[in-house]
Amino acid sequence: MRTPQLPEALATRTYFDREFGRQAVKLLPNEYYVTREDMVLTTVLGSCVAACIRDETAGVGGMNHFMLPDDDFGGGGGGGGGGSGGADRMLSASMRYGSYALEVLINELLKMGARRERLEAKVFGGGAVLANMTTLNIGDRNADFVLRYLKAEEIRVAAQDLRGPHARRVSYFPTGGLALVRRLTRQDDQVSVAREESALARAITTSAKAPPRTPELFARQFSTRQLP
């Protein structure tokens, strides 16, 4: 599997996280990040999914954040070799789609010395937060897709926190493999995440342009799960 480099998809929002006492990178939808550094990767998920993948032996790990499982969203297509032509191929080669986002993340890890047979994954998101789009089951489709993809690639899923009614904030430590999941329980946080993701979904279905980036979200009330 060969993918072009996607500098526009590389997360660039760095800051010092006082809670964890280390440098951090904030991932927005359609972004990824891979590192050897002892830092934390964070993202906020509603119906979107983030895959955190690492090779403990090589000391490298990373995260992505994708919006949709494949390029047949809303079109009823089978995903695969239909007759959609070049436009669909252009869309599928986008970090907004899980198939490409996972391909990019895995390939970037391999470039940094990871070995496919040593990779382990932790996956998060797929919540039912888009109330006006429940018939499309975006969260469930994303959750099903990421597990199916990793199984096909023979990458072990070491932990998962998928589906459910809540948005989540995920903090992942690539060098140690620790993941912390904070479920956003405040109503305004839930509404904010749902509004942003709904706008992204509408943009994807109506345009080949990249969707707008979401503002950083902070929850003041949450429940936390630790996935070692």
Sequence and secondary structure as in RCSB ss.txt:
>XXXX:A:sequence
MRTPQLPEALATRTYFDREFGRQAVKLLPNEYYVTREDMVLTTVLGSCVAACIRDETAGVGGMNHFMLPDDDFGG
GGGGGGGGSGGADRMLSASMRYGSYALEVLINELLKMGARRERLEAKVFGGGAVLANMTTLNIGDRNADFVLRYL
KAEEIRVAAQDLRGPHARRVSYFPTGGLALVRRLTRQDDQVSVAREESALARAITTSAKAPPRTPELFARQFSTR
QLP
>XXXX:A:secstr
      GGGB  EEEEETTTTEEEEEE TT EEEESSS EEEEEESS EEEEEEETTTTEEEEE BSBSSTTTTT
T  SSS S  HHHHHHHSSTTBHHHHHHHHHHHHHHTT  GGG EEEEEE     GGGGGGTHHHHHHHHHHHHH
HHTT EEEEEEE SS EEEEEEETTTTEEEEEEE SHHHHHHHHHHHHHHHHHHHH SS          SSEEEE
EE 
